[in-house]
Amino acid sequence: MSAVLYQTTYNIVAVRGDTLGPIVIRFDRVGFDFTGASFFSQVRKPSGSLISSLVVNSSIPLLGSILAEISQTPAIMADFPIGKWEWDLELTYLGGRVRTYVGGDFTVVKDWSYV
């Protein structure tokens, strides 16, 4: 796995075929205007090949604060390969500046109740 330094590392463990989330992440940046900001999140193999994008919904931004809610449906999670992958969450500001504040390992484990 590549070594990436995020401002915050958040490792996720998901059960293959189960609903993921919602995982809620709050961004607090004093003085920042999050109006028009958008989120983008993906899970990738260490080689960089895409496994899947994640669904990200955001709250109505307040000056200095916004919530990102990450989720994925069971149908999509059923196609995830079992293993340890990598994910991150990018925030794109209205002016086009992109920042990746959080990311980490994304581990998918077998659902033993569903064979």
N, C-alpha and C positions, 0 to 999 in steps of 0.2 A: 504494500500500500504506500502511496505517496505521502510525504509529510507536508501537511498544510496547516498553517497557523490561522485560526479564526479568532475573532474577538471573544466568541463563546463557542465551546464545543458541546454538542448535544448528540449523544449516541441514541439511536432508535433501535428497538427490537420489535419486529412485527411477525405475526403468525401468518404463514402462507394461506391465502384464501379467506382471511378474516378482514373485517373493516378496519382500516387504519385511522386512528384518531377519533375525534379531532385533537390535534396537538396545537396548543395555543402559545404563541410567542409574542411577548409585548416588547415593543421598541420604544424606549424613552430617550429622547435626545433634546435636552433643553435648548429652546430657541430654534429648533428645526421645524420647517413647515412641510408636513407630509401630504399636503393637498396634491392630488394627481399622481401620487406614488403608486407603484405596482410591484408585485412580488412574482418570482419565478423560482421553481424548485425542481430538481431532477435527482434521480438515483442513477449512478454509473458504476461500471466495473472499474477496477484499478487501471485497466488499459485505456479507459476513457470512453468505451463504447456505452451507449445509452441502454439502460434497462427500462426506465419509464419516467415520465414527468409525474409530479404530484399535484393534486388540486390544492390551490392556495386561495382562500378568501380573506379579505381584509375588512377591518372595521372602518367606519367613517372617521377619518383622521381628525385629531385635535391638535392644536399647536403643541408640538413636542412629544406626541404619543400616538401610536397606532398599534393595532393587534393584527397578527397574521395567524390564520387558522389552517393547518395543514391536514389533509385527509386523502383517502383513496378508497374506492369501492372494493368489495370483496371479489367481484368479477375480475378486476384488474390485478388485485393482489394474488389471485390464483395463478397468474402467469409469471409471477416473480420467481426467479430461480432461488433455491435455498443456498445461503452462503452469506458472506460478509462483504458488503459493498460500501460505497461512499455516497453521501448526499450533501447538498448545501442549499441555502436559501438566499437568493439575490434580491436586493431592493433597488428598484430603479426610480430615481427622483424625477419630477416633472421636467427638469432641465436636461435630463439624459444621463446624469451621473449615476453609475452603477457601483454598489457596494455589497460585498458578501460578508455579513456580520456573524452568521452562524452556520455550522455544518458539523459533520462527524461521520461515524460509522453508521451503516444501515444494515442491520443483521436480519435476515429472514430465516425463520425456523419452521420445521415441519409441523403441520397440524395433525397430531396423533389421533384426533377424533374423526378426521376425514381422510380416508386413505385413497 
